[in-house]
Amino acid sequence: MGLVNPKQYTRVFGGPGMPYITSYMFAYHYRTIDFLITWKDNMWTAFLKKDMLEKTLNDGVEFYSNKKKFLLFLNEYKKHFDESIPFFEKITKKKVIKKNDVKTFFKHAGKTLSLYVKCEFFYLDMAFRVAKKNSVLKRNLDDFNKLKNPGKEQIIRVYFDANSYIYKVLRILSKQFSVDFEDLVEYDPDEVIGLFDGKFVDKQTLNKRRDFYILKGGKGKVILLQNDIYKNIIDLMVPKIKSKKVLKGTIANKGKVIGRVKLFNHGYEFYKVRKLTQEMNKGDILVTETTSPELMVACQKAGAIVTNEGGLLSHAAIVSRELGIPCIVGALGVTSSLKNGDRVEVDAEKGIVRKIK
C-alpha cells in the first residue's frame, strides 16, 4: 500500500465541509501523533495509527497524573488564549494585512490546535477511567474540564464559524491580492504567505485538492498524497457504512429512553446549527458526529445524545452528565444508519442504540 496501509489506522473523527487550509493546519499541528487525513466526495476523515492511539491513551494518563507538567500546560493554555484573541480581533479589522501579521496569525492559529490536541479523547479516555484511583489525576481532570469548552470554542471561532478568524483574514487577502476567496481556502499556510512574494497556486492544483487527497503527518512534516492509487485507499479507509438497526458505542452517561431522531449532520459547517436546533423538538434524540458548545441548546432539548465519535470527557459526555440524560459516544455509523424521524431506543445501560417500529 506504499506510504499508507489502511489496516494500520483507526478513524477518530470526520464530517463534510472542511476547506483544505484548515485540513492542512490540523495535519501539521497534529503531525507529532502521525495524524492522517483523507478528503473525497466532500467527506473529511481523520485517522490515527492503532499503535499511536494506544500510546496517546497511556501518555494521557502519565501527563494528567503529573502535577508539574499539567500546571505548566494549564498556564501556557491560559496565556495563549489571553494573547491570541486580542491579536485575532485586531488583525481581522484591518483592510490591508502585512506579511509578518499573516505569519503571526498562522502561528497563533496553529498553537490553538497544538495545545488542544491533549484535550482530544484519544489522550483523555484512559485517564478518565483510572482517575478514581489517583487523586492528583482526578483533580487535574476537574481543573481541565473548566478549560476544555473554552478551548473548543476558540477552535470554532478560529476555523469553523461562517465568519471565523481564518475566513476573515482570507477575505481581506482576497481583496488585497485579487484572488478568489473560494481559491484561497484551498491554499496551505505557506502558499498564503507566498502571495506577498507574487506566488499564486494554479487552478489545476486547487481543483485537484477539491477532488481528493491524503495528508499524512509524521517525522515533523506533512506529506500530500494525490496519485490515483490513493483514491482507492481512501475508499478502503472510508467505506460506505451499511445501515444498521442496532449500533454499539461507549456509555458516557447511563439511562434508557425512546424518542425520535434529530440528525445534526452539519459536519464542520457550523452556520447550519441554528436552523437545525430550531427544527428540533423537546425530547428528540440528538444524533451527530460530535457535540460542541454551539450545540448546547440542542443538547438541552435532547432526550438523549448519541455521537459517531468522542470519549468519556468529550463535550457530549460532560454535558449529558450535567443534564442527566443518557449518552452513548463512539457509535460509529450512527449518522449514516439513522435518519430524521426514526424512532429509536437509546439503551445507555448496555451502550446500544436500536431502531424500533
Secondary structure, 3 states (H helix, E strand, C coil): CCCCCHHHEEEEEEEECCCHHHHHHHHHHCHHHCCEEEEECCEEEEEEEHHHHHHHHHHHHHHHHCHHHHHHHHHHHHHHHHHHHHHHHHHCCCCCCCHHHHHHHHHHHHHHHHHHHHHCHHHHHHHHHHHHHCHHHHHHHHHHHHHHHHHHHHHHHHHHCCCCHHHHHHHHHHHHHCCCHHHHCCCCHHHHHHHHHCCCCCHHHHHHHHHEEEEEEECCEEEEECCCHHHHHHHHHCCCCCCCCEEECEEEECCEEEEEEEEECCCCCHHHHHHHHHHCCCCCEEEECCCCHHHHHHHHHCCEEEECCCCCCCHHHHHHHHHCCCEEECCCCHHHHCCCCCEEEEECCCCEEEECC
